[in-house]
Amino acid sequence: MAHSHDHGAAMAPGAQDAAGHQRRLMMTLALTGTVFVAEVAGAAITGSLALLVDAGHMLTDMSVLIAATVTAALMRRRPSSQRTWGWARLEVLTAAGGALVLFIVGVYALVEAGMRLFGESGDGVHDVRLLLGFGILGLAANVGSIFILASQHGDNMNMRAAFLEVMNDALGSVAVVISALVMMSTGWAGFDAVAGGLIALMMIPRAIGLLRSAVRVLLEETPEGLDLDEVREHLEGVPQVVAVHDLHASTVSTGMPILTAHVVVERGLTMEQAADVLAGLQDCLREHFPVSVPHTTFQLEPEGYTTPSASQLHE
């Protein structure tokens, strides 16, 4: 006997705000695209390598934001017989891709900072004041994007990846502004490389953290905060439950953990008693564990039940 909650309810955490996510991402993308064009033009006029690198970083941001926007749109689609979870898992794939790109950009920026400091490379900036103006323009746009995404950046991995991209781009704009100010006041161009290296050192750990979270979901690891040994112990404590085996828990996407188990029960249970056992299993999960599991599937098996495939079941 199997028991599972309504799929629509399970989808709610990942899909109910998708329209709002899409709208905010499109607004952020419009701001980022405008500043990207301005920074490319500014780099050509001023000859600033820092501004050109920041524009390249913005191009990376745009690719991640485009992917995030498409993901938010697809996540609004209903599940189908071919995609029983809809497009919810796409959120995790997008986050993993964005984190990987962010990590690569961070490593590149770190290497580039070292080359500028110790390699005696790079041409001078033609117009430091103009560079400052473009830096302020980029920073203003990034601050606007941060305000747009801030209220929902923790909703799922997709929004978190987009928010991290905007935050890192804001740091890049800060570096451009500070570098311009230092060059105007001291004439020392090396500070640009120092600032870039510090930004890279802050960028890389955040990218690794997001990538680790995405990989945990892709590898279908047990949700954080859910100890399956404790779950098994509590489930086996439900009246008329003999044993629990083939216990699995994973996460489809943010806010969508799932759990399945084969539950061995005493022989001769009536349908009413079996329903009570299922209710007890659900109550046990809800009362004893901090992770809310909206979608569970329990297969009830009478004691002594076996099948030809029983040896293949996980203990």
ZIWOSUL-V595730 format. One line per field, one symbol per residue. burial: I if it has 24 or more other C-alpha atoms within 12 Angstrom, else O. Layout:
burial->???
This chain:
burial->OOIIOOIOOIIIIIIIIIOIIIOIIIIIIIIIIIIIIIIIOIIOOIOIIIIIIIIIIIIIIIIIIIIIIIIIIIIIIIOOOOOOIIIIIIIIIIIIIIIIIIIOIIIIIIOIIIOIOOOOOOOOIOOIIIIIIIIIIIIIIIIIIIOIIIOIIOIIIIIIIIIIIIIIIIIIIIIIIIIIIIIOOOOOIIIIIIIIIIIIIIIIOIIIIIIOIIIIIIOOIIIOOIOIOOIIOIIIOIOIIIIIIIIIIIIIIIIIIIIIIIIIIOOOOOOOOIOOIIOIIIOIIOOOOOIIIIIIIIIIIOOOOOOOOOOOOOO
